[in-house]
Amino acid sequence: MHISVDSMLDPHTDALVGEWFSLPEAADRLGINVSRTKQLLRDHKLLGLSRHGTHQVPSAFIQEGQVLKGLPGTLMLLSDAGYEPVEALRWLFTPDDTLPGSPVQALIENRGTEVRRRAQALAF
């Protein structure tokens, strides 16, 4: 998964995500420069998309000055399952009554094991 101007962010997924950071804002929150932020995107440790003409990252992916714990591994599992970036965002932000909450909320609450288990099952 990577930044892609070809990925079409639909209004439903955009609404699920909610708040976004521009790359400079994301870099500032992470305490790194924009080039390093782009490297995190290329390395699949962070997910961003072109939105309203600029590259942006969901704000939920940056917590306490760091990439959300468990996000890189989850992104890799979703990529391995064939998920495109928009599909991965939709999966991460869609509420799941069995978690409960969305997978990204579970990651924020340090319940990443269950999230990764579910993401891994998608590949089968």
Contacts in CASP RR format, 6 or more apart in sequence:
PFRMAT RR
TARGET T0000
AUTHOR 0000-0000-0000
METHOD contacts of the structure
MODEL  1
MHISVDSMLDPHTDALVGEWFSLPEAADRLGINVSRTKQLLRDHKLLGLS
RHGTHQVPSAFIQEGQVLKGLPGTLMLLSDAGYEPVEALRWLFTPDDTLP
GSPVQALIENRGTEVRRRAQALAF
1 44 0 8 1.000
1 47 0 8 1.000
1 75 0 8 1.000
1 78 0 8 1.000
1 79 0 8 1.000
1 83 0 8 1.000
1 84 0 8 1.000
1 85 0 8 1.000
1 88 0 8 1.000
2 41 0 8 1.000
2 42 0 8 1.000
2 44 0 8 1.000
2 85 0 8 1.000
3 38 0 8 1.000
3 41 0 8 1.000
3 48 0 8 1.000
3 49 0 8 1.000
3 50 0 8 1.000
3 55 0 8 1.000
4 49 0 8 1.000
4 50 0 8 1.000
4 85 0 8 1.000
5 50 0 8 1.000
7 49 0 8 1.000
7 50 0 8 1.000
7 84 0 8 1.000
7 85 0 8 1.000
7 86 0 8 1.000
8 86 0 8 1.000
9 49 0 8 1.000
9 50 0 8 1.000
9 51 0 8 1.000
9 86 0 8 1.000
9 89 0 8 1.000
10 86 0 8 1.000
12 90 0 8 1.000
13 86 0 8 1.000
13 89 0 8 1.000
13 90 0 8 1.000
13 93 0 8 1.000
14 51 0 8 1.000
16 89 0 8 1.000
16 90 0 8 1.000
16 93 0 8 1.000
16 94 0 8 1.000
16 102 0 8 1.000
17 58 0 8 1.000
17 60 0 8 1.000
17 89 0 8 1.000
17 93 0 8 1.000
18 58 0 8 1.000
18 59 0 8 1.000
19 58 0 8 1.000
19 59 0 8 1.000
19 60 0 8 1.000
20 51 0 8 1.000
20 56 0 8 1.000
20 57 0 8 1.000
20 58 0 8 1.000
20 59 0 8 1.000
21 29 0 8 1.000
21 56 0 8 1.000
21 57 0 8 1.000
21 58 0 8 1.000
21 59 0 8 1.000
21 62 0 8 1.000
22 54 0 8 1.000
22 55 0 8 1.000
22 56 0 8 1.000
23 34 0 8 1.000
23 37 0 8 1.000
23 38 0 8 1.000
23 54 0 8 1.000
23 55 0 8 1.000
23 56 0 8 1.000
23 57 0 8 1.000
24 34 0 8 1.000
26 37 0 8 1.000
26 46 0 8 1.000
26 56 0 8 1.000
26 57 0 8 1.000
26 62 0 8 1.000
27 33 0 8 1.000
27 34 0 8 1.000
27 36 0 8 1.000
27 37 0 8 1.000
29 62 0 8 1.000
29 65 0 8 1.000
30 36 0 8 1.000
30 37 0 8 1.000
30 40 0 8 1.000
30 62 0 8 1.000
30 65 0 8 1.000
30 66 0 8 1.000
30 67 0 8 1.000
31 65 0 8 1.000
37 46 0 8 1.000
37 57 0 8 1.000
40 46 0 8 1.000
40 67 0 8 1.000
41 47 0 8 1.000
41 48 0 8 1.000
41 55 0 8 1.000
41 57 0 8 1.000
43 72 0 8 1.000
44 72 0 8 1.000
44 75 0 8 1.000
44 76 0 8 1.000
44 79 0 8 1.000
45 67 0 8 1.000
45 71 0 8 1.000
45 72 0 8 1.000
45 75 0 8 1.000
46 57 0 8 1.000
46 61 0 8 1.000
46 67 0 8 1.000
46 71 0 8 1.000
46 72 0 8 1.000
46 75 0 8 1.000
47 57 0 8 1.000
47 58 0 8 1.000
47 61 0 8 1.000
47 71 0 8 1.000
47 75 0 8 1.000
47 85 0 8 1.000
47 88 0 8 1.000
47 89 0 8 1.000
48 55 0 8 1.000
48 56 0 8 1.000
48 57 0 8 1.000
48 58 0 8 1.000
48 85 0 8 1.000
49 55 0 8 1.000
49 56 0 8 1.000
49 85 0 8 1.000
49 86 0 8 1.000
49 89 0 8 1.000
50 56 0 8 1.000
58 89 0 8 1.000
58 93 0 8 1.000
58 104 0 8 1.000
60 68 0 8 1.000
60 93 0 8 1.000
60 104 0 8 1.000
60 108 0 8 1.000
61 67 0 8 1.000
61 68 0 8 1.000
61 71 0 8 1.000
61 104 0 8 1.000
62 68 0 8 1.000
63 69 0 8 1.000
63 108 0 8 1.000
68 104 0 8 1.000
68 107 0 8 1.000
68 108 0 8 1.000
69 107 0 8 1.000
69 110 0 8 1.000
69 112 0 8 1.000
70 107 0 8 1.000
70 112 0 8 1.000
70 115 0 8 1.000
70 116 0 8 1.000
71 107 0 8 1.000
73 116 0 8 1.000
74 92 0 8 1.000
74 103 0 8 1.000
74 107 0 8 1.000
74 112 0 8 1.000
74 115 0 8 1.000
74 116 0 8 1.000
74 119 0 8 1.000
75 88 0 8 1.000
77 116 0 8 1.000
77 119 0 8 1.000
77 120 0 8 1.000
77 122 0 8 1.000
77 123 0 8 1.000
78 87 0 8 1.000
78 88 0 8 1.000
78 91 0 8 1.000
78 92 0 8 1.000
78 119 0 8 1.000
78 122 0 8 1.000
79 88 0 8 1.000
80 123 0 8 1.000
81 119 0 8 1.000
81 122 0 8 1.000
81 123 0 8 1.000
82 123 0 8 1.000
83 91 0 8 1.000
83 122 0 8 1.000
91 103 0 8 1.000
91 119 0 8 1.000
91 122 0 8 1.000
92 102 0 8 1.000
92 103 0 8 1.000
92 104 0 8 1.000
93 102 0 8 1.000
93 103 0 8 1.000
93 104 0 8 1.000
94 102 0 8 1.000
94 103 0 8 1.000
95 101 0 8 1.000
95 102 0 8 1.000
96 102 0 8 1.000
96 103 0 8 1.000
96 118 0 8 1.000
99 105 0 8 1.000
99 106 0 8 1.000
99 111 0 8 1.000
99 114 0 8 1.000
99 115 0 8 1.000
103 115 0 8 1.000
103 118 0 8 1.000
103 119 0 8 1.000
106 112 0 8 1.000
106 114 0 8 1.000
106 115 0 8 1.000
107 115 0 8 1.000
END
